[in-house]
């Protein structure tokens, strides 16, 4: 299961204080039960002092195999503990699907 593999890899890479791996494939034009579109929310002390691009690169590195072979889209939301605590409503909602190609 790709969702569990993503969760495990992010847990190992970042020892997050908070981690959510959300399968958003159902929101897209893909077969039922697909694991192709995900949103991750990672709160980690490792992000202290890192720019957003560095955080995203770190997540991309941790999930390199999944991104190359399994995941069509990945929404990444990374926070320090203080940033996460200041989020009133959590991470932003993902945008609606704009069509795209149908994965098989």
N, C-alpha and C positions, 0 to 999 in steps of 0.2 A: 504494500500500500504506500503510494508516494507521499501522502499526507503525513503518515507516521515517520517515514524516512526523513522528510524535511524537518519535522519536529525534533527528531533525534540529533540530526546534524547541527541544528541551530542551538540546541541545548548543550551539546558538546563544545561547540565553538565559542559560545558567549556566556555560558552559565547565567542565563537571564533571570532577573528578578520577576519578570512577567513575560510570558510567551503565548501568543495565539497564532495558530496556523489554520486559516479558514479556506476551505475549498469553495471557490466562487464559480466553479464550472457551470453550475446550474443556471447561472445568469447569462450564459453565452450559447451560441449556436453550435453545440457539441452534443454527441450522443449521451443519453441518460447514464449516470454513473461514472462519467469521465472525471479524470483528475488532471486537468490541464491548466486551470486558472486558479491562482492562489493569492491570498493576502496574508502577509506575515506582520505581526506586531512584536517587536523585540525591545525589551527594556533591559539595558545592561550597563554595569559600571564601566565596562570596556569602552563605551562610547564617550566617556568624559574627555573633553578636549579635542574630539574628532569632528571634522566638518562633515556635513551630511553626505557629500560624495564619497568620503572615506568610509563611512558607515555602510553605505550601499555597496561599495566595492567589496567590503569584508563579507557581507551577506552573499553577494554574488559568488565570491570565491568559495565560501562554505558550501554552496549549492551548485557548483560548477557542473557536475555530472547531470543533475536533474534539469538544469537549464539547457544543457546541450542536447539532452535526449528525451525529456518527458514534459517539461513545463512549457506551455505556450505563452503565458503571461504571469508576471509576479509583481504584485503591488507591495512595496517595502515601506514600512513605517518603523523608524528606529528612534529610541528615546533614551536619555539618561533617566535616572530615578526622579530627579527634580523636574525634568521636562514632563514626564509621565504624570506626576502628581498634579501638575498645573493644567493638565488636559481636562477640561470640564466634561466633555462628551466622549472621551477616548479618541481613537484614531478616526480620521475622516472616512466617510462611506466611499466605496468604490463607485466610479461612474457607471452608467448604464452601458450595456453592450451596444456597439454600433454596427453589428452585423459580423463582418469578418468571415474568414473561411471556416468551413465545417471540418473538424478533425475527425478522423476515423479510428 
